[in-house]
Amino acid sequence: MNTGTLNEAESEELIGALIHRHEPAYIEKISALLLGGRSPRRIIDAIQLAAAQIVLETEGPNNFSMPQHTYEYCNTIGWFYDNFEHPQRLKLLYVAGSMVNQAAWNQRSSGWLKTGTISAPNGASRLSGSQIIQQLEAALAALNPPEAVAWTKAYLDSGEDRSLLVQRLALMATRLGNDPHNQEIPQCLLEDYGKNQSPDRERLLLACAHISAGHRKYGDFFEASRRFGEAMGLAELH
């Protein structure tokens, strides 16, 4: 029975093969994990982190097409595994691996990836959780991905209740924009945060903040939110 979980080293090795090495490295790694008794569903957890990392490193509002569609597939495969026992479903891991690997090299070859250390803003440790969330909201509204990610990191470092951060990220992802296909990707990342069992699953929250601030917006991107607020009598959404 393939029921084993991936330890942190195994997860990082798979992520590295997916986003830094050419095919067939990820194929060999996925196969080795399966032969070693690892659960396919837990392998999907690591694949999702790799897809999220590509989202997190992508720069430029016009450059999210490949990573966001790739992440959406990785979200769907998790849902499929949680709801169906199709006899051929094991093959989907390799399809997901191929999409992630191609997306990584497309972004890298196009010059759209930027790697770097993620750190909380100076002085963030002196703020309360609610104050940090206020700063995060401001960074998201300003469409500033680096600041949004930094304030998300600050909240995670604070040790405050994660559910409050998830709720605010979900709300802002819904409000920020007027293209539901772009706005649904952050929600996919948040859904997977609730299901993913990898030790590093908080990477999904960082990627959520990044793409919420960074994806392409059109015109008055708060218009739909404002109209909804007016219709429902929600002053904070006006």
C-alpha positions, 0 to 999 in steps of 0.5 A, a space after each residue: 500500500 502506498 500510504 507513506 508521507 514525504 519528509 521535508 527532504 523528499 518534498 524539496 528534492 521533488 520540488 527541485 526536480 520539477 522546477 530546476 531540472 529538465 525532464 526526465 528528472 521529475 519522472 524518475 523522482 515521482 517513480 522512486 517515491 511511488 516505489 518507496 511506498 509514498 502516497 500519491 496524494 502526498 506527492 500531489 502536495 509537493 507538486 502543488 508547492 512546486 507550482 505555487 513556487 513558480 507563481 511566487 517567483 513570477 514577475 509582471 501582471 502579464 506573465 501569470 498565464 502559464 503558472 496560474 493555469 498550471 496551479 489550477 490543474 494541480 488544485 484540480 488533481 488534488 480534488 480528483 484524488 480526494 473524490 474519485 478512485 479511477 484506476 488510471 489516476 496515477 498517470 495524472 501525477 506525471 501529467 501534473 509534473 510535466 505541466 509544472 516542469 514546462 511552466 517553470 522553464 517557460 517562465 525562466 527562459 522568458 526572464 519572468 522569474 525572480 528568486 530571492 529571500 522573503 523577509 518581513 518588513 522592518 519593525 513588523 515584529 512590534 505590530 499586532 496581528 490585526 495591524 499586520 493584516 491592515 498593512 497586508 490589505 494596503 499592500 494588496 490594494 496598492 497592487 504591490 506583490 513584494 510588499 503583500 508577500 512580506 506582510 504575509 510573511 510577517 503575519 506567519 512569523 507572528 504566530 497569530 491565528 492562521 485562520 484570520 489571515 486565510 479569511 482576509 486573503 480570501 476576501 481580498 482575492 475576491 475584491 481585487 479584480 474584475 476577471 473571475 478566472 484570475 481571481 479564482 487562482 488565489 482561492 485555489 491556493 487557499 483551498 489547498 492550504 487547508 488540505 495540503 499536509 506538507 510541512 511547508 504548506 504556508 508557501 501556498 499563502 505567500 503565493 496567494 498574496 503574490 498573485 492577488 496583488 500581481 495578476 492583471 487587473 482591468 480598469 477600476 478593479 474595485 468596481 465590482 466589489 464596491 457595487 456589491 457592497 452598495 447592494 448589500 449594505 456593507 459599508 466596508 466594501 463601498 
